[in-house]
């Protein structure tokens, strides 16, 4: 749990810095507790890293170190979905709708990771680290299996419950008259039935990407299609 909370705090700090740099007066390199460093390159791309760089060191644009998120998590989704007897395409649609495959996503309400698990739900499901893709998917799929069984195989109710909670479904005797929940159901099933793309490219969203460089250092960036590596 200590590991989880340390990562949770680090992600929160990084997210706050991203917001400040994107919407505030940015451009100056900043260090946080000598562990997180923020750089803005000549193109305005934001870089957060755990390694400081001297003035004579350069960050050069290179080949991407991050594969397509959909491809990156596909094997994990299939393996865990098979174990819980849940359609992997449905799981993929939920992840796409919840986080767009951003394993570090945190919602305004505090939901975390790929399948946006609330802290209490994650704990109940035995999730040790909600920001670990395998751990998060395991918990999310396990929860989906529970909801599908609770609502006797009714996928619409199960997906609605994933968004608003099963007690809300019980209260209204079906899908509640909440615009957010009804829009959520449509988004998930549009992706599930192939009417909408599973993955929104970074150029269409303002997600923060995590890149592990060859020297083991980590960079968080709002760069769209390419990662950054240090010039050797």
ZIUR-V181673 format. One record per helix or strand. SS is the DSSP state (H for helix, E for strand). FROM is the first residue (numbers start at 0). TO is the last residue. Records with the same first field share a line. If there is no record, write none. Layout:
# ZIUR-V181673
SS: FROM-TO  FROM-TO
This chain:
# ZIUR-V181673
H: 1-22  68-83  87-98  118-123  132-149  154-163  165-171  178-191  201-203
E: 29-31  35-39  45-48  58-60  105-105  111-111  116-116  208-211  217-220  227-229
